[in-house]
Amino acid sequence: MSLQEYTLNQPLGRYEKNTLIFGNQVRIAFDEQETALFDLEEYTLQIENRLDWVKANKELLDAELFALYPGYLEDEDDWEENPISEQEFVNRIQIQAINFFQDLSFQIFYNDGDTFWGHSIIIEVNENCDIDQTTIWG
């Protein structure tokens, strides 16, 4: 993979491309200014390595997402009366975008499948590919 696969979105000042991950079209992006001092071919190669990590760690990412679910419900009785399996939960959630930063840390954005009343879910992964935080946003 190379920089040639990316399009510079000049109004936003970011490089972007779409790729298929877990059966979904996912927008991959990084800011032009954050990478101005780098060899962009090497940087995009490193991005591809991290995308491979994402693809290889679906179960870990799914578990991170599912861990948010019981605690987010407004009424604990609802969880007990209408339990949802982890598989059903992760089938609702769809990856939408991954944004990369200068140090190659990244954020993975998910559509919640209306599980969290239309909010987005973000998994933050550091430069060592360790998950730092999983949050609900919006």
C-alpha positions as CSV (number, residue, x, y, z in Angstrom):
1,M,0.0,0.0,0.0
2,S,1.2,3.5,-0.7
3,L,0.4,7.1,-0.5
4,Q,-1.0,6.9,-4.1
5,E,-4.1,5.2,-2.6
6,Y,-4.9,8.3,-0.6
7,T,-6.6,11.4,-1.7
8,L,-5.7,14.8,-0.2
9,N,-8.9,16.4,1.0
10,Q,-7.6,20.0,0.7
11,P,-10.4,21.8,2.6
12,L,-9.9,19.5,5.6
13,G,-6.1,19.2,5.2
14,R,-6.1,15.4,5.5
15,Y,-5.3,12.4,3.4
16,E,-8.1,9.9,3.1
17,K,-9.0,6.6,1.5
18,N,-11.7,4.0,1.9
19,T,-10.9,0.3,2.6
20,L,-12.9,-2.7,3.5
21,I,-12.6,-3.9,7.2
22,F,-14.9,-6.5,8.7
23,G,-17.1,-6.2,5.7
24,N,-17.6,-2.5,6.1
25,Q,-16.3,0.5,4.0
26,V,-14.1,2.3,6.4
27,R,-12.6,5.8,5.9
28,I,-8.9,5.9,6.8
29,A,-7.5,9.4,7.4
30,F,-4.5,11.3,8.7
31,D,-3.8,15.1,8.9
32,E,-1.5,16.6,6.3
33,Q,0.1,19.0,8.9
34,E,0.8,16.3,11.4
35,T,2.8,14.3,9.0
36,A,4.6,17.1,7.2
37,L,8.0,16.1,8.5
38,F,7.7,12.4,7.6
39,D,8.3,10.3,4.6
40,L,4.7,9.8,3.6
41,E,5.4,6.5,1.9
42,E,6.9,5.1,5.1
43,Y,4.1,6.6,7.1
44,T,1.4,5.0,5.0
45,L,3.2,1.7,5.3
46,Q,3.1,2.0,9.1
47,I,-0.6,2.8,8.8
48,E,-1.1,-0.5,6.9
49,N,0.7,-2.4,9.7
50,R,-1.8,-0.9,12.2
51,L,-4.7,-1.7,9.9
52,D,-3.4,-5.3,9.9
53,W,-3.4,-5.2,13.7
54,V,-7.0,-4.0,13.7
55,K,-8.1,-6.9,11.4
56,A,-6.1,-9.4,13.5
57,N,-7.6,-8.2,16.8
58,K,-11.4,-8.2,16.0
59,E,-12.2,-10.3,19.1
60,L,-10.2,-8.0,21.4
61,L,-12.0,-4.9,19.9
62,D,-15.4,-6.6,20.1
63,A,-14.8,-7.4,23.8
64,E,-13.9,-3.7,24.4
65,L,-17.1,-2.6,22.8
66,F,-19.3,-5.1,24.6
67,A,-17.8,-4.1,28.0
68,L,-19.5,-0.7,27.6
69,Y,-23.0,-2.1,27.1
70,P,-24.3,-3.2,30.5
71,G,-23.0,-0.1,32.2
72,Y,-24.6,2.2,29.7
73,L,-28.2,1.0,30.1
74,E,-30.3,3.5,32.1
75,D,-32.2,0.7,33.9
76,E,-30.3,-2.3,35.2
77,D,-33.6,-4.3,35.1
78,D,-33.7,-3.8,31.3
79,W,-30.4,-5.6,31.0
80,E,-31.8,-8.5,33.1
81,E,-35.1,-8.6,31.3
82,N,-33.8,-8.1,27.7
83,P,-30.3,-9.5,27.7
84,I,-28.3,-9.2,24.5
85,S,-25.5,-11.6,23.7
86,E,-22.1,-10.4,22.9
87,Q,-22.4,-11.7,19.3
88,E,-25.7,-9.9,18.8
89,F,-24.2,-6.7,20.1
90,V,-21.1,-6.8,17.9
91,N,-23.3,-7.6,14.9
92,R,-25.0,-4.3,15.4
93,I,-21.9,-2.2,15.8
94,Q,-20.1,-1.2,12.6
95,I,-16.6,0.3,12.1
96,Q,-16.8,3.6,10.2
97,A,-13.5,5.3,10.3
98,I,-10.0,5.2,11.7
99,N,-8.0,8.5,12.2
100,F,-4.3,8.3,12.6
101,F,-2.0,10.8,14.4
102,Q,1.6,11.8,14.1
103,D,2.9,9.1,16.5
104,L,0.8,6.5,14.7
105,S,-1.7,6.2,17.6
106,F,-5.2,6.1,16.2
107,Q,-8.9,6.3,17.0
108,I,-11.4,3.7,15.7
109,F,-14.9,5.1,15.2
110,Y,-17.9,2.8,15.3
111,N,-21.6,3.4,14.4
112,D,-23.5,2.0,17.5
113,G,-26.4,0.4,15.5
114,D,-28.7,2.4,17.8
115,T,-27.5,0.4,20.7
116,F,-26.4,3.6,22.6
117,W,-29.3,5.7,21.3
118,G,-27.3,6.8,18.2
119,H,-24.0,7.7,19.8
120,S,-20.6,6.9,18.3
121,I,-18.1,4.6,20.0
122,I,-14.4,5.4,19.9
123,I,-11.6,3.1,20.8
124,E,-8.3,4.9,21.3
125,V,-5.2,2.9,20.5
126,N,-1.7,4.2,21.4
127,E,1.5,4.0,19.2
128,N,2.3,0.6,20.7
129,C,-1.1,-0.8,19.7
130,D,-2.3,-1.0,23.2
131,I,-5.9,0.1,23.8
132,D,-5.9,3.2,26.0
133,Q,-9.6,4.0,26.2
134,T,-13.0,3.1,24.9
135,T,-15.7,5.8,25.1
136,I,-19.2,6.7,23.9
137,W,-19.4,10.0,22.2
138,G,-22.1,12.3,21.0
